[in-house]
Amino acid sequence: MKSININDINNDIYDISIDIDKNEKNTTLKIPLPEGFVFVDQKEEKGPITVDREKDDKTKLNIYSYTKKSDDSFYYDNKKFETLEDVKKEKDVYFCELPTNRPPEGYKGYDIVCPTYYSIKVNKVFYGRHANDTKHCNIRYGGEQAKLEDLLVNEECVSEPIEYVKGICEGKDYCTLRPGGSHFTDSCPSKHKYLQVKYECVKKQEIKKEKISIVMFSNIIKVNSIYENAISEFYQYASIHGYVFQFNSFKYDTERQVFFMKLNSILEKMITGLKEKNIDWIFWVDSDVILANPNIRLEAFLPGEGMNKIHLIAADDLNGLNAGTFLIRVHPWSLNFLMRAMSYSYYHSEKGLKYADQSSMNNVLVESKEDDHYIVVPQNWFNSYIGLNKDGDFLLHLAGHVNKDTEAKTFRDHICSNKKWYSKSNEEMREEVLKYYSLPKEEQHKIKAE
């Protein structure tokens, strides 16, 4: 696979420079060029890139010239962080064992959640039943009252799988546990057991900055096309705002439609992020987009307080979920969601999936009732269409357009000549985002099975 990953560090191609002016901070990364690309101006490394300098039409946007210096206080609340107590009161929770007649992933499980800026510290774990305890977990999973003989034990029936639970929860802001099955030693097979966890929420030593990777794919890139321009724009955008940039161009899965290379590319980055813990979020971008307002940072769209379980942020359109651009958290849920979407058509071969990968993603979310883990947001946030766009929108997506190259060039000219395109600030965007996130679920955008 042809890919660029700024985590492959060497002194020749990577450096970080931080320019601090009073309370303003601007981070610029020097990122290695995507394979086959060169700078339009060979003397200027802060500007657009192209696959053919001689044939380049010199209309590419120089994103640096449209981006204002800004800090990240719209997202990170340092003042609030300083006032927080160091440790929250210890909690003692009981999670009833789940039946073993289906695999663990068939259950939603039980969550341990800490507030923003805190992480889980596991103090004690008990699996089994305490002697003479009929109070906890006396109702079985299906709602049936457990028989007294299934609850009573004369002495402690116990195992202490603390290392297993720590492996899932320790140091995280939330985790999901599914007690029962082979992961837990069963000291009293005939009894109805529970998992008892004593834990604290401990304040992090410092505010953790979100590490974000932009991922793109295109196996055919013509000079001056919308695809080439999109790659140029997001390459610059990543450099300016300190994001990882990964562009893939090799279609190695020749048995499926090219659209599924989107999921392959994200999966590769997801697995790397989970293993190396070097990425927190992935922003997928189709190549038929125009970066209209590079001042808007991706952090503006991230979940607010109390939204630890939201792992996918995507917009919709008249056809339902639109996967042209979306944010997905690096998390085991996301990994398994992507794998289910990749395999969906194999297990639903009788269904006509009009939009291939997109319809597969949509249906996995709806049919598996994953409402707790995704949110559908207004289209203009990061998936605006021409004709529906508003001043200051982050980007424009030319999905379904026939003359994309020509239309994109026209809109790039508009952006160059009118500051309204990049006038909206991060503070304004974040305020709008948090207001929407605070709405009841029934008042937010919804999708349905396709």
BELVENGI-V847488 format. One line per field, one symbol per residue. burial: + if it has 24 or more other ideal C-beta (glycine too) atoms within 12 Angstrom, else -. A space follows every 10 residues. Layout:
burial: ???
//
This chain:
burial: -++++++--- ---------- -----+++++ ++++--++++ ----++++++ +----+--++ ++++-+++-+ ++-+++---- ---------- --++++++-- ---+----++ ++++++++++ +++-++++++ --+--++--- +----+---- +-+---++++ ++-++--+++ -+++++++++ +--+---+-- +++++++-++ +++------+ +++++++++- +-++++++++ ++++++++++ +++++++++- -------+++ ++++++++++ +++-----++ ++++++++++ ++++++++++ ++++--++++ +++++++--+ ++++++++++ ++++++++++ ++-++----- --+-++++++ ++++++-+-+ --++++++++ ++++++--++ -++++++++- ---++-+++- ++--+----- ++-+-+--++ -+++-++--- ----+-+--+
//
